[in-house]
């Protein structure tokens, strides 16, 4: 008799964003004349920049000639891209990263979901609340949790509330935890973490032999020069942290797929007898076994992001989205909403009025304003009563959406 992995049955009804899509499709079918503006899922809307397109065209031409054709590449990624990443994202900020510590992949969603696989099921994980759902759901699938409790939290997970009172940066856990998920600039709240705040977490991890999974997918949106772009800007972080980066939001690669994970060689985990083992070769073994590498055409395109033209063109797109975020933030504030984020991240996090449940606010916004956002409850119990709006759209649509919301 074939048996199912019953851990999957613990998962709540559906992944957040497909559920949003289902509701939007149902509304659109029932109201075909409605002009729906989507500020929900964090998918970019601007086309790839010219430098990236040119690099892809050149790479495609190379693949058309026998002398320059490339088949399987290194699973860890081509050295030309890894070196470019190191020079621009790390060395430029005073951080030393070895080329063997970079692993190119097809997305940070995949990496943040897969990384837990190389760690024992008896590790205690801690997540911020609200949180990107992938962090939680993949641990549920692996069997690292109990059943879901009333309010949507799972047994066996330590939840770290992020609230307006703590500026959406959680306090250290009071109990022992082994794996800590942090995302800054934060999805969904748009909050940032200072060097002092990140140092607190690095010090905790060092003192407790814990590991930090640091999701820096939105670092390109940081405007405040005092805010760290990498956790490795914090002394000692390479001993205790794995960092995830993405080209999806930075350069519009949501449909192209390219990201990378940094696993320092200094990072250690421990066997049950207390013996320290290096994490880097374990992740390398997993990566090579279950992944065949990102296409050459895609990696050539990613490298072009760091060219002089690429940097200028990508910055212009990021500035466009951040101007959208400013419009959303300032408009909502003028309508009497309490708003957060939108200054160093492409997300604006708003408090619903009169404590309206976030899914009720979603339905009201969709039906009365034909605007799609993301209910805070979908990110965790502490997200109830909040709502996320994304800056990924064109300015005209953003302004129209704000005008519609003003009439609610």
N, C-alpha and C positions, 0 to 999 in steps of 0.2 A: 504494500500500500504506500503510494507516494505521499509524503507529508509536507505540508506547507511550513514556511518559516513563520511561526505564529507571532513573532515580534512585529511583523508588518500589520497584523490585525490590531495592534495597540494604537496605531496611528489614527489621529482624528480624521473626520469625514473626508477631507480633501486638502491638497496643497493649496495654500492661500491664493496664488495668482490664477490657477485654473478655475477656482471657484468664482473669482471676480469676472473672469472671461465668460463663464457660464451665465452669470446674471446679466452681463452686458449684452450678450447675444440674445438672450430671451427678451430683454427690453427692446432691442433693435428690431427683432422680428415682429414684435407686437406694435411697434411705433416706427414704421419704415421712413417716415418723414422727419424723424428727429435727427438733428445734427449733433452728434456726440463728440465731446472734446475729452480726450484721454490724458489725464495727468496722474494715472495710477501706477502701472508697472514701470519700473525704471529702465525703459528701453529708449535708446537715443533716436532722434528723428532726422538729424542733419546727415547728409551724405559723407562718405569718406573723403578726406581732404586730397587735393591734387597730388601731393608728394607720395601719398600712400598708393593712389591709383596708378601713378607712373611706375612705381616700384613693382606693383603687381603685374602690370603689362610687360615690363622687362623680364620678370621672373617667368611668366607664361611663355614668352619667346624663347627663353633659355630651355624650358622644358620641351620645346618643339624641335630642338637640335640635338643630334646624337652626342656631340662633344660636350654639351653643357647640361644634358638631361640628368636628373637626379631621381633615384628610387628611394628606398628606405633611407631615412636620415637617422642620426643618433637620437635615441629616445629622449635623452635629456635636452635636446635642442641643438641647433647649429651654434658653433663657437662664435660666429660673427655676431649673432644676436645676443648671446650671453655676455660677450665682452662689451657690446654697446650698452646693454642694460647696466652693467657694473659701472662703466665710466660715467654714465649720465644720471642714474638714479641713486647711486651710492657713493662712489668716489667723489663726485661733485659736492656731496654733503659731508665729506670727511669720514665716510664709513668704508672700511676695507672688507670686501667680499671676494672669496675665491671662486674661480669659474666653475669648480666642481660643486659649488653650493647652490647653483642656479638650475632649476628644472622647468623647462618650457612646457606648457600644457595648453589644452583647448578651453580653459576657463577656470576662474576662481571658484565658481559654484561646485565644479567637479572636485577641485583640489581640497576645498574646505570640507566637502562631504567625504572624500576618500581618505584623508589624512588620519582620521581616527582608527582606521582599519589596522594600522601597524602598532597600536597600543592595546594593552590588555583590557578585557571586559570588566575587570574589577577596579579600574580607575574611576574615581569620582569626578564628574565634570561639573563645571560652573559656567553658566551663561548669563549674560545680561538680560534683563526683562524690561522693555520689549527687546526682541531679538530677531535676526534674520532666521526664518524657519528651518533652513537647511541644517544649521548647526544642531538643532534639537532632533529633527526627524531622522537624520542619519544615525544618531546614537540610539534612537528608539529601534530602528531597523536592525542594528547590530546586537541588540539585546543588553544594552548598558543601562536600561531603565526599567522601572516597574510600569504599572498601568497608569493611565491618565486619571487625574483626580478632578474633583469639582473645581471649576475655574480654569481648567485647561492645562494645569501643570502636571508634570509626570513625577511619579515617585522615583527617587534615586538621582534626581538632578538638583543641584544647588542653584537656585535662582537669585540673581543679584539685581534688586529693583533699581531702575534708572528713572528718576522722577525730576520734576521741576525743582524740587527742594535740593537735590544734589547735582543740579545742572546736567543730569543724564549721564553722569560718570559715577559708577557704583562704588560703594564702600568695600573694603576688603572682606572676604568671608570670615565668619566667626568659627567655622569648622574647617577641618582639613579637606582640601580639594587637590586634585592631581592635574587636571586639564582645565585651562581657563580660556574661554573664547572672548576676544575683544575685537571690536570693529570701530576704528576712528580714522577719518571722520565717520560718524555713525550712520548706519542704516538700521532703523528708519528715522531716528530723531533729528539727524543733521547736526548733532552735537560734536564737539571736538575735545580732545584730551591734551592737556599741557605736558611739557617735559616732566614737571614735578609729579603730575598724576601718573604718568606712565612709569616713572622711576619707582613709585610706590608699589606698582604691580611687579616690576622686575625684581625689586628687593624681596617681595613676598615669595615669588617663584624660586629665587635662589635659596632663601631660607628654608623653604618647604619641599625642595626637590620636585617642584611642579613645572609644567610646560605651558607657555602661553601660545595660543594660536591667534596671530594678529592679522586681521583682515584690513588691508590698506587699499582696497579697491578704489577709494574716492580721494586718494591723497592729492591728485592733480588739481582738485578744486579748492585746496587750501589757499587762502589769500593772506592770512596773518603770518608774517615771516617768523614769528616766535613759536609757531606750532610745528612739532616734528612731523615729517612726512614718513619716516620709518621708525619702527621701534628700536632699530639698531643705532639710532642716534643717542640712545640711552646706554650709558656704560654698563657692561655686564649682560646686556640683552642677548648677545649671541650664545650665551651659555644656557639660556632658558626659553628662547622664542623661535617660532617658525612664522615667517611672514608670507602673506599672499598678495599678489599684485595682479592687475587686470588691464588689458587694453580695451575692454568693452566700453567703459564709461570715459576713459581717458581719450581714446581716439575713435570711438564709434564702431568697435569691432564686435558688437553684439551678434551680428550675422556672419562674421568672418571667423571668430573664435580664436583667441590667443591670450595667454596669461602666463604667469610664472610664479613659482614658489621658491622661497629661499630656505634651505635647511642647513644651518651652520654645522661645520665639522666639529665644533666644540660642544655641540648640544649632546647631552647624555640622557638616557632613560635607564631603568634599573630592572634587573632580573629579580625573581622572588627572593633569592638569597642575598640581595643587596649589591650584587656585582653591577658596575656601571657598563653600559654598552653604548656605542655611538649610534645615533639615530640616522645620520646621513646615509650610510650604506644600506640600512634597512629600507628607507624610502626609495633609494635608487633601485634596489632589488624589486620592490613592489611596482615602481614606475615602469621598469623595463619589462616586467612580466605581463602587466595588464594594459600597457599603452604603447602604441607604435609611433608616437611622435606627431608633431604638428607639421602640416605640409610645408614644403620649401617656399611655395608662393606666399603663404600666410606669414612665414617668418621674415621673408624679404620685405613684406609690407610693414611688419612691426618694426623692423630696423629703421625704415624710412621715417617713422614717427620722430626719431631722434636727430634727423638731419636738420640743417638750419631752416630750410623751408618747412619741413614737417613740424618743427617746434612752433614756428610762427603761426602756421595754419591751424594746428591743434589748439593753440592758446586762443585763437579767435573764436573757435567753436565753443570752447569752455566758457569764454567770456560771454558768449551769447546765452548759454544756459544759465550762467550765474546772474545775468541781467533779468532773465525770466524769474529766477528765484527771488530776486529783489522785488520785482513787481508783485509776485504772489505774497511775499511776506508783508510788504507795506500795505497792499490792498486789504488783506485779511485783518491786519491790525486796525486799519481805518474802519472796518466793519464791526469792530468790537470783539474780535477773536483774540485769545492769548496765543501767541505764536513763538516758535522756537526754530533754530536751524536756519538754513537758507543763506548763511553768510560765508561759510567755509565748506559747504556741501550742497549738492543739487536737490536736497529735500527740505521741505517745510513741514514742520510738525505742529499741528494746531490742536487746541483744547476745544472740544465741542461745547456748545452753549447749553446751559441748564442740565449738564451731565447726561446729555443724550447718548445712548449706547452707540458705539462706533458703526455697527452694521446698519442701525437705523439711520444714522447720518449718511452713510453710503447710499442707501436706498433713496433718501430724500434728495440728495445731490443729483443722483442719476435721473430720477423721475421728474423733479421740478426744475433742475437747471441743465439737465443732459450733460453733466460733467462727471467723469470717473476719477475717483481717488482710491486710496487704500485704507480700510478700517484698521485702526490701531490694535484692536483685539486680535487681529490675525497675526500679530507679532508677539503675542503673549498677554498674560493676565494684566500686567502693568500698563499695557497699551490701551486697555479699555477706557473709553471716554476721550480718546485722542484719534487723530486722523492724519494721514500722510498725503501730501501733494508733491508730485514730481515736477521738476523744471524742464523736463525733456519734452519740448514741443517748440513750435515757432511762436514768436512774440505776439503776433496777431491773435492766435488761438488762445494764448495765455490771457491776454487782455480781455478777450471776449468771455472767457471762462470767469474771470473776476467780475465782469459786469453782470453776468448771470447770477453769480453767488450773492452779489450786493442786493439783489432783489428778493432773496429768500426771506 
